[in-house]
């Protein structure tokens, strides 16, 4: 447990947390919607500080990150808690509940583990990393202090207020943000979040020249409306046609029991997205055509993917297409 940073405003009888747009107003003894921030004696504390539910070495593609250091292995670490309430959450055991199996890892130990495991960076993932903001922030600072060439990756729902996010982004190299639906009513009804705030986070990360990739899980009745999806693709393309988009297949889980996303719908959505974006991928379909990277300029196959196995074919050492020189990958 640790006293949180300065993202709060005190009133006579309560404290307003200003970390995320929920802006919970907490009286003494009350806990926020994320279940990880509590008012104790009129001070806000992070309840999951240094509490780790999962830690492993993963392919960077598993995050998913396809256009930043492809083929790398990264340290992946996660705590518990989330400020959204997705009924279809694939990690609900650690996002909606505090698990019994927790280990303690200090922020200053993170770069030592990166070095010991002989990898080049870390991904904050599994649960929502912004729900353990203090720990993630301190870890990112320690990583860069130890070795400025190590990279920090954030896998997040992007539901955070601008000031704390901007502060954290000063130490982030790449993000994958879940754009869960482009329907603002569904964002509020099903997820208890706000689409506008997530879009602001995407824009902020992009404007700060951080490598940005996006993921949309195609959930029946929540994020599978074709009109909404086309509007999403248009919006992304206005930022950049080169932002990679990962479309993922939904399976029934947790509190949501609609049928899994069909292959035919995923491909239809993929083809629509390709009209607006240069790099579109279908996750967990495990078909090479929809996982591989092709040059948008000359059409050559650059990176062949089969699950998490990759083969760089026509990619030069600077991340460009060997045939036409088009810049594809960020190192």
Backbone torsions as a table, in degrees:
resi	resn	phi	psi	omega
1	UNK	NA	138.7	-177.5
2	UNK	-147.6	140.9	174.3
3	UNK	-60.6	134.5	-174.7
4	UNK	-78.1	168.1	178.1
5	UNK	-70.3	-169.5	-166.1
6	UNK	-84.9	29.0	-179.1
7	UNK	-95.6	66.4	178.5
8	UNK	-158.1	163.5	178.5
9	UNK	-136.6	122.9	-177.5
10	UNK	-86.5	141.3	172.1
11	UNK	-120.6	-170.9	-176.5
12	UNK	-63.0	-44.2	-173.3
13	UNK	-118.0	-2.1	-175.0
14	UNK	-152.5	174.6	176.8
15	UNK	-128.2	132.3	177.1
16	UNK	-95.3	118.5	175.2
17	UNK	-75.6	130.8	-178.1
18	UNK	-117.0	24.5	177.9
19	UNK	-72.4	-48.3	-178.7
20	UNK	-123.4	168.5	-176.6
21	UNK	-64.7	-11.7	174.1
22	UNK	-62.2	-33.8	178.0
23	UNK	43.6	57.0	-177.4
24	UNK	-61.1	133.6	176.2
25	UNK	-98.3	108.2	-168.2
26	UNK	-113.3	123.7	170.7
27	UNK	-82.2	167.5	-179.7
28	UNK	-54.9	126.1	179.9
29	UNK	93.7	-10.2	-178.6
30	UNK	-88.6	151.5	-180.0
31	UNK	-114.7	145.9	-179.5
32	UNK	-70.9	171.2	179.1
33	UNK	-59.7	-27.4	179.1
34	UNK	-74.4	-13.7	-178.9
35	UNK	68.7	6.4	-175.4
36	UNK	-114.0	-6.3	179.4
37	UNK	-122.9	129.8	-174.5
38	UNK	-134.5	142.9	173.6
39	UNK	-85.9	112.0	177.5
40	UNK	-121.3	113.3	-178.7
41	UNK	55.0	41.8	176.8
42	UNK	62.8	30.8	169.8
43	UNK	-133.3	141.1	-179.4
44	UNK	-88.4	134.0	-179.1
45	UNK	-125.6	144.5	172.1
46	UNK	-86.6	117.8	-175.1
47	UNK	-81.4	-18.3	-176.3
48	UNK	-107.1	17.8	-178.8
49	UNK	-61.5	124.9	179.7
50	UNK	66.2	11.7	177.8
51	UNK	-96.9	114.5	-173.1
52	UNK	-111.0	124.1	178.8
53	UNK	-92.4	-28.3	-176.5
54	UNK	-147.3	137.2	174.4
55	UNK	-150.2	128.8	-177.9
56	UNK	-161.8	174.2	173.1
57	UNK	-104.4	122.8	-176.5
58	UNK	-125.7	157.3	165.9
59	UNK	-64.6	142.2	179.3
60	UNK	-60.9	-27.8	179.5
61	UNK	-64.4	-19.4	-177.3
62	UNK	-74.8	-12.6	-172.1
63	UNK	-68.5	-41.1	-3.7
64	UNK	-93.0	136.3	170.7
65	UNK	-128.6	116.5	-175.5
66	UNK	-107.5	-23.2	-171.0
67	UNK	-115.0	21.5	177.6
68	UNK	-137.6	114.5	-179.1
69	UNK	49.0	54.1	-178.7
70	UNK	-59.7	139.8	179.8
71	UNK	90.5	-9.5	178.9
72	UNK	-70.7	153.5	165.6
73	UNK	-99.5	142.6	-179.3
74	UNK	-131.1	150.1	169.6
75	UNK	-71.8	127.5	178.8
76	UNK	-115.8	133.0	-174.1
77	UNK	-143.2	145.3	179.5
78	UNK	-151.8	152.7	177.7
79	UNK	-104.5	-127.9	176.3
80	UNK	-147.6	157.9	178.0
81	UNK	104.7	156.0	177.9
82	UNK	-161.6	147.6	179.5
83	UNK	-95.3	5.1	170.7
84	UNK	-112.7	168.0	-176.1
85	UNK	-129.6	52.3	-177.6
86	UNK	-63.4	122.9	-179.1
87	UNK	-71.0	-12.6	-178.1
88	UNK	-109.2	19.0	-174.5
89	UNK	-58.6	127.7	-179.3
90	UNK	-79.5	-15.5	179.1
91	UNK	-118.7	36.1	-172.5
92	UNK	-60.7	-25.6	-179.2
93	UNK	-61.8	-28.6	-179.8
94	UNK	-113.8	-14.0	178.8
95	UNK	-88.7	-34.2	-175.7
96	UNK	-106.5	-7.9	-178.9
97	UNK	-138.9	156.9	172.1
98	UNK	-89.8	114.8	-177.6
99	UNK	-73.7	159.3	178.6
100	UNK	-77.8	-28.7	-175.5
101	UNK	-90.2	90.7	179.9
102	UNK	-126.1	140.2	174.2
103	UNK	-116.1	163.7	-178.7
104	UNK	-109.2	122.2	177.0
105	UNK	-131.6	120.6	-179.6
106	UNK	-77.0	152.0	-178.5
107	UNK	-59.1	-38.6	-178.1
108	UNK	-75.8	-5.7	175.5
109	UNK	-86.9	-18.6	-175.2
110	UNK	-58.6	-52.2	-179.9
111	UNK	-62.9	-28.9	177.6
112	UNK	-67.9	-37.1	177.5
113	UNK	-68.9	-41.0	176.7
114	UNK	-56.9	-45.9	179.8
115	UNK	-65.5	-43.3	-178.8
116	UNK	-63.5	-38.8	-177.7
117	UNK	-83.6	-3.5	176.8
118	UNK	59.6	43.8	173.7
119	UNK	-115.4	176.0	-173.0
120	UNK	-108.5	-3.0	-177.8
121	UNK	-172.3	-176.2	-176.1
122	UNK	-134.5	145.4	172.3
123	UNK	-116.7	127.4	174.9
124	UNK	-92.0	114.3	-163.1
125	UNK	-155.0	-160.4	179.0
126	UNK	70.9	-79.5	170.6
127	UNK	-90.2	-171.4	178.9
128	UNK	-83.2	111.4	-176.3
129	UNK	-63.2	-26.0	-179.5
130	UNK	-72.0	-13.4	175.9
131	UNK	-83.1	-4.9	169.7
132	UNK	-128.0	52.5	-170.4
133	UNK	-53.9	-47.7	-175.4
134	UNK	-59.5	-43.0	-179.0
135	UNK	-67.5	-45.5	-179.8
136	UNK	-63.5	-44.4	179.5
137	UNK	-59.5	-49.2	-178.5
138	UNK	-64.8	-36.8	178.1
139	UNK	-64.8	-43.9	179.1
140	UNK	-60.2	-42.5	178.3
141	UNK	-62.5	-44.3	-179.2
142	UNK	-64.4	-39.1	179.8
143	UNK	-61.8	-47.5	-178.8
144	UNK	-69.5	-32.7	178.0
145	UNK	-67.2	-37.8	-178.4
146	UNK	-72.5	-44.2	-179.1
147	UNK	-156.3	110.2	-175.8
148	UNK	-65.3	-15.2	178.2
149	UNK	-85.8	-13.0	172.4
150	UNK	-69.2	146.9	-178.8
151	UNK	-117.0	149.4	176.8
152	UNK	-108.7	127.5	178.0
153	UNK	-117.2	134.5	179.9
154	UNK	-114.3	123.4	175.3
155	UNK	-110.8	109.3	-163.0
156	UNK	-145.0	161.2	173.5
157	UNK	-83.3	-8.7	176.1
158	UNK	71.2	10.2	-177.0
159	UNK	-91.6	82.4	-174.2
160	UNK	-149.4	151.2	176.2
161	UNK	-71.4	157.0	-169.5
162	UNK	-64.0	-45.9	-174.1
163	UNK	-62.7	-51.1	178.6
164	UNK	-63.9	-32.3	179.3
165	UNK	-68.3	-43.7	179.2
166	UNK	-62.2	-38.8	178.4
167	UNK	-61.8	-43.1	179.6
168	UNK	-69.8	-38.6	-176.4
169	UNK	-62.6	-18.4	176.5
170	UNK	-61.2	-17.1	-177.8
171	UNK	-120.2	9.3	-177.7
172	UNK	-104.1	138.7	179.3
173	UNK	-101.9	-33.4	-178.3
174	UNK	-148.7	147.2	176.9
175	UNK	-132.9	147.3	161.7
176	UNK	-119.5	118.6	-177.5
177	UNK	-108.7	130.7	176.3
178	UNK	-76.9	113.7	171.5
179	UNK	-99.0	89.3	-162.9
180	UNK	-72.6	-29.8	174.3
181	UNK	-164.5	153.8	177.3
182	UNK	-101.1	13.8	178.5
183	UNK	-103.3	110.9	-173.8
184	UNK	-63.5	-34.2	178.8
185	UNK	-66.7	-40.9	178.9
186	UNK	-67.7	-34.4	177.4
187	UNK	-58.7	-42.2	-179.1
188	UNK	-77.2	-45.5	-174.2
189	UNK	-65.0	-47.6	-172.7
190	UNK	-95.8	-34.1	-171.2
191	UNK	-105.5	-15.6	-176.5
192	UNK	62.6	39.0	179.3
193	UNK	-131.2	-171.4	-176.3
194	UNK	-134.0	119.3	-177.4
195	UNK	-59.3	-41.7	-175.7
196	UNK	-57.7	-41.8	180.0
197	UNK	-64.2	-37.9	179.4
198	UNK	-67.4	-42.9	177.8
199	UNK	-62.1	-38.3	177.2
200	UNK	-61.9	-38.8	179.3
201	UNK	-65.8	-41.1	178.4
202	UNK	-61.8	-46.9	179.9
203	UNK	-61.7	-42.0	-178.2
204	UNK	-63.6	-45.7	179.0
205	UNK	-62.1	-42.3	-179.8
206	UNK	-64.8	-43.4	-178.7
207	UNK	-65.1	-27.1	179.5
208	UNK	-87.2	10.2	176.0
209	UNK	62.7	32.7	172.8
210	UNK	-88.7	144.2	178.2
211	UNK	-67.3	123.2	-175.1
212	UNK	-117.9	129.1	167.1
213	UNK	-128.1	153.2	-176.0
214	UNK	-124.4	151.9	176.7
215	UNK	-130.8	133.3	172.5
216	UNK	-125.8	116.8	174.6
217	UNK	-82.7	126.5	-176.1
218	UNK	-87.7	96.1	-175.5
219	UNK	-104.1	124.6	179.5
220	UNK	-53.6	132.6	176.0
221	UNK	72.8	-2.8	179.1
222	UNK	-118.0	-48.1	-175.4
223	UNK	-134.0	20.1	-176.1
224	UNK	-106.4	7.1	178.5
225	UNK	-71.4	123.7	-172.8
226	UNK	-66.7	-35.1	177.7
227	UNK	-65.0	-46.1	178.0
228	UNK	-60.0	-42.1	-179.0
229	UNK	-64.7	-41.1	178.6
230	UNK	-63.7	-38.6	176.2
231	UNK	-63.4	-37.9	176.5
232	UNK	-61.2	-46.8	-177.7
233	UNK	-64.5	-38.5	177.1
234	UNK	-62.8	-44.1	-178.3
235	UNK	-62.2	-45.5	178.9
236	UNK	-60.6	-43.5	-176.8
237	UNK	-64.2	-28.2	177.3
238	UNK	-68.1	-30.7	172.3
239	UNK	-72.4	-56.3	177.3
240	UNK	-170.6	133.7	175.8
241	UNK	-70.7	-11.0	-176.3
242	UNK	-95.3	3.3	175.2
243	UNK	-72.7	120.0	178.7
244	UNK	-67.8	136.5	178.2
245	UNK	-119.9	128.9	177.6
246	UNK	-107.2	119.1	176.0
247	UNK	-99.3	126.1	-173.7
248	UNK	-116.8	149.2	179.1
249	UNK	-84.7	131.1	178.6
250	UNK	-90.2	142.0	171.1
251	UNK	-124.1	146.0	178.4
252	UNK	-57.8	132.6	-178.4
253	UNK	-164.2	158.1	175.4
254	UNK	57.2	-113.5	-175.4
255	UNK	-103.9	7.4	-174.5
256	UNK	-121.4	123.5	-170.3
257	UNK	-120.7	17.1	174.6
258	UNK	-63.5	156.6	-178.7
259	UNK	-61.8	152.0	-180.0
260	UNK	-61.2	156.5	178.7
261	UNK	-65.5	132.9	-179.1
262	UNK	-77.1	151.6	177.1
263	UNK	-60.8	-41.7	-177.2
264	UNK	-62.5	-38.2	178.7
265	UNK	-69.3	-41.4	178.5
266	UNK	-58.8	-43.0	-179.2
267	UNK	-68.6	-38.5	177.3
268	UNK	-61.8	-43.1	178.5
269	UNK	-66.9	-39.8	177.3
270	UNK	-58.2	-47.9	-178.4
271	UNK	-64.2	-37.0	177.1
272	UNK	-65.4	-45.1	-178.4
273	UNK	-62.5	-35.8	-178.3
274	UNK	-64.9	-18.2	176.6
275	UNK	-70.3	-22.6	-174.7
276	UNK	-114.7	-26.2	-171.8
277	UNK	-125.2	146.5	-177.5
278	UNK	-80.0	-28.0	-174.2
279	UNK	-129.8	103.2	-179.9
280	UNK	-125.6	135.9	-178.2
281	UNK	-133.1	148.6	173.2
282	UNK	-106.0	117.4	178.4
283	UNK	-83.2	157.2	177.9
284	UNK	46.6	26.7	168.4
285	UNK	-99.9	-24.4	174.3
286	UNK	59.2	45.2	174.0
287	UNK	-121.4	125.4	-171.4
288	UNK	-53.2	-40.4	-177.5
289	UNK	-57.6	-37.1	-174.0
290	UNK	-96.1	2.5	177.5
291	UNK	-111.7	-19.8	-172.5
292	UNK	-84.6	160.2	-178.9
293	UNK	-106.5	127.4	178.5
294	UNK	-116.5	147.8	177.9
295	UNK	-69.4	125.0	180.0
296	UNK	-72.6	-13.2	-178.1
297	UNK	-90.6	-49.8	-176.6
298	UNK	-113.0	-8.9	175.3
299	UNK	85.8	-1.2	-178.5
300	UNK	-67.2	146.1	173.2
301	UNK	-72.6	124.8	-176.3
302	UNK	-107.0	-44.3	178.5
303	UNK	-132.2	118.7	176.5
304	UNK	-93.2	127.4	179.9
305	UNK	-119.8	137.8	173.0
306	UNK	-133.8	95.0	-170.1
307	UNK	66.1	-126.1	179.8
308	UNK	-99.2	9.0	174.9
309	UNK	-92.7	128.3	-178.9
310	UNK	-125.5	153.1	176.8
311	UNK	-134.4	115.5	177.5
312	UNK	-80.3	120.5	-171.9
313	UNK	-107.6	-60.2	-177.3
314	UNK	-119.1	38.4	-177.8
315	UNK	-109.0	127.2	179.2
316	UNK	-82.9	175.3	-173.6
317	UNK	-68.7	-13.1	179.8
318	UNK	-99.8	4.5	178.5
319	UNK	87.6	19.9	179.8
320	UNK	-111.5	164.1	176.2
321	UNK	-70.5	128.6	-179.3
322	UNK	-65.0	-26.5	-176.0
323	UNK	-81.6	-49.5	-173.1
324	UNK	-116.7	-8.9	177.7
325	UNK	85.5	0.1	179.1
326	UNK	-56.4	128.7	178.8
327	UNK	-72.9	127.1	-173.7
328	UNK	-121.8	-45.3	-169.7
329	UNK	-115.9	145.6	176.9
330	UNK	-105.6	126.9	176.0
331	UNK	-113.7	NA	NA
